[in-house]
Amino acid sequence: MQRDIGQIIRYGFNGLFATAVHYGVLVFLLEHLQVRSAGAANLVAAVFGISASFLGNRYFVFKQTQSALLRQAWRFSLLYGVIALVHGSILFVWTDLFSLDFRVGFLVATFFQFVFSYIGNRFLVFR
């Protein structure tokens, strides 16, 4: 039980860091490079956030795992590919279709990402 609580706390810290990377790239693309589509910019930014998340999960959150790096990377990529599509779709609908603030849409999408990714990482990738 205590291991699970520590793991969830580490997961939260890792998620905050990966989200900061993701959001930082998204803001840079939208506000500095003037990418027109929040959905497209989000997909690019997701690659950076996902990479940070994988490294943090492997070496910080689920460090007791014994699975091979390539096997974990493959499973993680599949899981996060699906999650990135969901995240990007939410942001696309929120911002591009409904013309709402991308910052709020990012938070909504990130909430769903957090829940799906913990469950997927815990039971599918880093088991």
C-alpha contacts under 8 A as a table, 3 or more apart, distances in Angstrom:
res1	aa1	res2	aa2	distance
1	M	4	D	5.13
1	M	5	I	6.43
2	Q	5	I	5.10
2	Q	6	G	6.20
3	R	6	G	5.19
3	R	7	Q	6.02
4	D	7	Q	4.94
4	D	8	I	6.12
5	I	8	I	5.10
5	I	9	I	6.23
6	G	9	I	5.10
6	G	10	R	6.14
7	Q	10	R	5.08
7	Q	11	Y	5.94
7	Q	61	V	5.78
7	Q	62	F	7.10
8	I	11	Y	4.85
8	I	12	G	6.13
8	I	61	V	7.96
9	I	12	G	5.05
9	I	13	F	6.42
10	R	13	F	5.13
10	R	14	N	6.07
10	R	60	F	7.10
10	R	61	V	5.35
11	Y	14	N	5.07
11	Y	15	G	5.90
11	Y	57	N	7.15
11	Y	61	V	5.58
11	Y	118	Y	7.66
12	G	15	G	4.98
12	G	16	L	6.14
13	F	16	L	5.11
13	F	17	F	6.32
14	N	17	F	5.16
14	N	18	A	6.14
14	N	53	S	6.54
14	N	56	G	5.82
14	N	57	N	7.04
14	N	60	F	7.81
14	N	61	V	7.40
15	G	18	A	5.08
15	G	19	T	5.85
15	G	53	S	6.62
15	G	114	F	7.38
16	L	19	T	5.04
16	L	20	A	6.07
17	F	20	A	5.08
17	F	21	V	6.37
17	F	52	A	7.72
17	F	53	S	7.87
18	A	21	V	5.08
18	A	22	H	6.14
18	A	49	G	4.82
18	A	50	I	6.95
18	A	52	A	5.29
18	A	53	S	5.18
19	T	22	H	4.91
19	T	23	Y	5.88
19	T	49	G	6.10
19	T	110	T	7.83
20	A	23	Y	5.10
20	A	24	G	5.81
20	A	49	G	7.74
21	V	24	G	5.15
21	V	25	V	6.27
21	V	45	A	7.96
21	V	48	F	6.63
21	V	49	G	5.34
21	V	52	A	7.44
22	H	25	V	5.43
22	H	26	L	6.19
22	H	42	N	7.98
22	H	45	A	5.09
22	H	46	A	5.62
22	H	47	V	7.83
22	H	48	F	5.97
22	H	49	G	4.26
22	H	50	I	7.81
23	Y	26	L	4.91
23	Y	27	V	6.07
23	Y	45	A	7.15
24	G	27	V	5.29
24	G	28	F	6.13
25	V	28	F	5.00
25	V	29	L	6.10
25	V	45	A	5.17
25	V	48	F	7.55
26	L	29	L	5.19
26	L	30	L	6.15
26	L	38	A	7.99
26	L	41	A	5.97
26	L	42	N	5.75
26	L	44	V	7.79
26	L	45	A	5.22
27	V	30	L	5.15
27	V	31	E	5.60
27	V	32	H	7.43
28	F	31	E	5.51
28	F	32	H	5.07
28	F	33	L	6.45
29	L	32	H	5.79
29	L	33	L	4.84
29	L	34	Q	6.12
29	L	35	V	5.67
29	L	41	A	6.17
30	L	33	L	6.00
30	L	34	Q	4.80
30	L	35	V	4.95
30	L	36	R	6.87
30	L	37	S	7.87
30	L	38	A	6.91
30	L	41	A	6.83
31	E	34	Q	5.29
31	E	35	V	7.62
35	V	38	A	7.42
35	V	41	A	6.52
37	S	40	A	5.29
37	S	41	A	6.14
37	S	92	F	7.84
37	S	96	D	6.90
38	A	41	A	5.06
38	A	42	N	5.83
38	A	91	L	6.82
38	A	92	F	6.32
38	A	95	T	6.74
38	A	96	D	6.72
38	A	102	F	7.21
39	G	42	N	5.07
39	G	43	L	6.41
39	G	88	G	5.20
39	G	89	S	6.80
39	G	91	L	5.76
39	G	92	F	4.49
39	G	95	T	7.95
39	G	96	D	7.32
40	A	43	L	5.23
40	A	44	V	6.62
40	A	88	G	7.50
41	A	44	V	5.26
41	A	45	A	6.15
42	N	45	A	4.93
42	N	46	A	5.87
42	N	88	G	5.90
42	N	91	L	7.64
43	L	46	A	4.99
43	L	47	V	6.77
43	L	84	A	6.68
43	L	85	L	7.60
43	L	88	G	6.00
44	V	47	V	5.55
44	V	48	F	7.31
45	A	48	F	5.42
45	A	49	G	6.44
46	A	49	G	4.95
46	A	50	I	5.75
46	A	84	A	6.35
47	V	50	I	5.16
47	V	51	S	6.15
48	F	51	S	5.25
48	F	52	A	6.38
49	G	52	A	5.19
49	G	53	S	6.08
50	I	53	S	4.92
50	I	54	F	6.12
50	I	80	Y	6.89
51	S	54	F	5.26
51	S	55	L	6.42
52	A	55	L	5.43
52	A	56	G	6.19
53	S	56	G	5.14
53	S	57	N	5.93
54	F	57	N	5.11
54	F	58	R	6.01
54	F	73	A	7.60
54	F	76	F	7.14
55	L	58	R	5.26
55	L	59	Y	6.02
55	L	60	F	7.81
56	G	59	Y	5.41
56	G	60	F	5.11
56	G	61	V	6.43
57	N	60	F	5.49
57	N	61	V	4.61
57	N	62	F	5.60
57	N	63	K	7.39
58	R	61	V	6.39
58	R	62	F	5.56
58	R	63	K	5.65
58	R	65	T	7.87
58	R	126	F	7.53
59	Y	62	F	6.71
59	Y	63	K	4.99
60	F	63	K	5.50
62	F	65	T	5.96
62	F	126	F	6.29
65	T	126	F	5.97
65	T	127	R	6.51
67	S	71	R	6.90
67	S	72	Q	6.64
67	S	126	F	7.29
67	S	127	R	7.93
68	A	71	R	5.36
68	A	72	Q	6.31
69	L	72	Q	5.21
69	L	73	A	6.00
70	L	73	A	4.93
70	L	74	W	6.03
71	R	74	W	5.20
71	R	75	R	6.31
72	Q	75	R	5.21
72	Q	76	F	5.83
72	Q	125	V	5.61
72	Q	126	F	6.77
73	A	76	F	5.03
73	A	77	S	5.90
74	W	77	S	5.13
74	W	78	L	6.33
75	R	78	L	5.20
75	R	79	L	6.17
75	R	124	L	7.36
75	R	125	V	5.61
76	F	79	L	5.11
76	F	80	Y	5.94
76	F	121	N	7.32
76	F	125	V	5.91
77	S	80	Y	5.19
77	S	81	G	5.73
78	L	81	G	5.07
78	L	82	V	6.47
79	L	82	V	5.46
79	L	83	I	6.30
79	L	117	S	7.57
79	L	120	G	6.89
80	Y	83	I	4.68
80	Y	84	A	5.69
80	Y	117	S	7.45
81	G	84	A	5.12
81	G	85	L	6.31
82	V	85	L	5.19
82	V	86	V	6.36
83	I	86	V	5.05
83	I	87	H	6.01
83	I	113	Q	6.23
83	I	116	F	7.43
83	I	117	S	7.43
84	A	87	H	4.94
84	A	88	G	5.85
85	L	88	G	5.07
85	L	89	S	5.90
86	V	89	S	5.07
86	V	90	I	6.18
86	V	109	A	7.76
87	H	90	I	5.27
87	H	91	L	6.30
87	H	106	F	7.98
87	H	109	A	5.05
87	H	110	T	6.94
87	H	112	F	7.74
87	H	113	Q	6.71
88	G	91	L	5.10
88	G	92	F	5.92
88	G	109	A	7.85
89	S	92	F	4.94
89	S	93	V	6.12
90	I	93	V	5.31
90	I	94	W	5.95
90	I	105	G	7.11
90	I	108	V	7.93
90	I	109	A	5.86
91	L	94	W	4.98
91	L	95	T	5.72
91	L	96	D	7.50
91	L	102	F	6.84
91	L	105	G	5.44
91	L	106	F	6.24
91	L	109	A	6.67
92	F	95	T	5.45
92	F	96	D	5.02
92	F	97	L	6.59
93	V	96	D	5.71
93	V	97	L	4.87
93	V	98	F	6.25
94	W	97	L	6.17
94	W	98	F	5.32
94	W	99	S	6.63
94	W	100	L	5.77
94	W	101	D	7.73
94	W	102	F	7.20
94	W	105	G	5.70
95	T	98	F	5.58
95	T	99	S	4.59
95	T	100	L	4.81
95	T	101	D	6.15
95	T	102	F	5.43
95	T	105	G	6.88
96	D	99	S	5.46
96	D	100	L	7.75
100	L	104	V	7.86
100	L	105	G	7.45
101	D	104	V	5.71
101	D	105	G	6.52
102	F	105	G	4.92
102	F	106	F	5.89
103	R	106	F	5.06
103	R	107	L	6.46
104	V	107	L	5.12
104	V	108	V	6.35
105	G	108	V	5.07
105	G	109	A	6.09
106	F	109	A	5.15
106	F	110	T	5.91
107	L	110	T	4.98
107	L	111	F	6.20
108	V	111	F	5.32
108	V	112	F	6.83
109	A	112	F	5.41
109	A	113	Q	6.24
110	T	113	Q	4.78
110	T	114	F	6.02
111	F	114	F	5.22
111	F	115	V	6.59
112	F	115	V	5.37
112	F	116	F	6.20
113	Q	116	F	5.28
113	Q	117	S	5.76
114	F	117	S	5.33
114	F	118	Y	6.16
115	V	118	Y	5.56
115	V	119	I	6.50
116	F	119	I	5.44
116	F	120	G	6.08
117	S	120	G	5.00
117	S	121	N	5.78
118	Y	121	N	5.17
118	Y	122	R	5.87
119	I	122	R	5.28
119	I	123	F	6.07
119	I	124	L	7.88
120	G	123	F	5.48
120	G	124	L	5.22
120	G	125	V	6.57
121	N	124	L	5.54
121	N	125	V	4.72
121	N	126	F	5.60
121	N	127	R	7.63
122	R	125	V	6.49
122	R	126	F	5.70
122	R	127	R	5.96
123	F	126	F	6.79
123	F	127	R	5.52
124	L	127	R	6.13
